[in-house]
């Protein structure tokens, strides 16, 4: 009997390091702007290698739709380059700051490294502009975990408290800061004052509208808004799940007296209700528009679309949780009529949309990374997205493959968190009761997307 030697030979097991970059065009190295340094193992090799990359873009200009953090990050890095200076257009109006808490408020310290790299400024300057020298008051070094109870009489209680993210995990570095989303966007915009770009107050609905605004002959259109352009890309399926959320800032007049939550610590607390978790995070916060605020909290819950979904009732329940847990911690809400924010946000797909349209990139579809709020803080993802997108464009390589690579860890942890908070909540809930310090270990990343390069 003859034997096929090729088939009989043992197969070599494929290996992949955490820094393996996607099979895409490799950028050319040359003397240019130094890349970001650091600890983020999800960044492609050529962004953390320490070797500068030559600018050889395939496009001659950029039209960026949006005024949020991801749009500003892309615009800042491109406008600083030799290739795009004077050829970057932001479509919309700069963010107007307001006291009401709109969008996420957890600023992971690692995000400062991305913003600093995009702007070309020290991260200490961003911190100073955000907090006016008081960033130490808004810093969190560790996160506690507990399950909460709501008794029949409407009162609240916290169960056994553990710790799942500690100073040890982050080598003494800051875990995160609490900051209003619109305040961060306003600071980034102010730091772009010396860059050569322009705003266009327009509302484009098609690629043709965007191309008419471009200052070059071969522009790239970057859509940093959730809504797609007319006739570009596929219309996704109607969302079947949403995140309902309510958030408010707190003063902390009795925090030390109550002694449950130490200063410069954050808290995650949750409990199971009707098959899913009502979950929350509590972070130190400094806000110039609400000077008495020292913490903020958001309560959130995943709900299914259908006739039995009552948005207002869900939001009212989450508000009651905010006030009840806040009282236990020694907190008082700060002007909730003016500061309380609430929303019902569609859950984004956990798998990226790989459809390619020439000269067009829809960042909202690329960096969603699954269910919002739960494990993928928007500020950090926006900074990461802006940085990787801009550097890939400048290097002349396709950004999508590198964006998927950079976000794969976020997407994995979001999928795990989604299951833990919903279908597997019957396991997570007792784990929070009996072993709170270990209940969330499946979505722990030990600092690679949390702590920054420096000890602030």
PyMOL commands that set and color helices and strands:
alter all, ss='L'
color gray80, all
select helices_A, chain A and resi 5-8+45-48+69-79+109-119+123-131+135-138+168-170+181-191+207-213+255-258+311-329+336-339+363-366+378-395+399-421+425-434+441-443
alter helices_A, ss='H'
color red, helices_A
select strands_A, chain A and resi 61-65+88-91+106-108+139-140+142-150+156-165+176-178+198-200+219-223+241-251+265-273+276-284+295-304+332-333+341-346+360-362
alter strands_A, ss='S'
color yellow, strands_A
deselect
rebuild
show_as cartoon
